[in-house]
Amino acid sequence: MEYSISLEQKTKEIQRFNVPNELDDLIKDYIEERKTGSLLLDNKNKEYEITTLRIHIMKIFNKIYDISFSGLELRNYYSTYINYLVKKKKINIEEHREICDKMNDSYEENKKYAYLLD
């Protein structure tokens, strides 16, 4: 079963995403492990240092894919992928712009994150 989660973006808009069961299980496990404080605060209710948050993200991706990705790497890979889809005419530029908006990027900024394609 899939369900929706809401994330508040910099724009203050709420976006909803369908989450597959496998990710749902990981999220629930993570929440269960974090019984004290907010999910983005450490066990002493202090804000995570950015390096600690990055480590948590990498650990989650390692659990899912058996390889660690940083948030920046994921952004670069996904930006490269959607640029590739446009190049191969699998999506149009308007769809690309919509994806960029969901990533909280401008179209122009998102293209800067992408690796160059031949």
Secondary structure, 3 states (H helix, E strand, C coil): CCEEEEEECCCCCEEEEEECHHHHHHHHHHHHHCCCCCCCECCCCCECCHHHHHHHHHHHHHHHHCCCCCHHHHHHHHHHHHHHHHHCCCCCHHHHHHHHHHCCCCHHHHHHHCCCCC
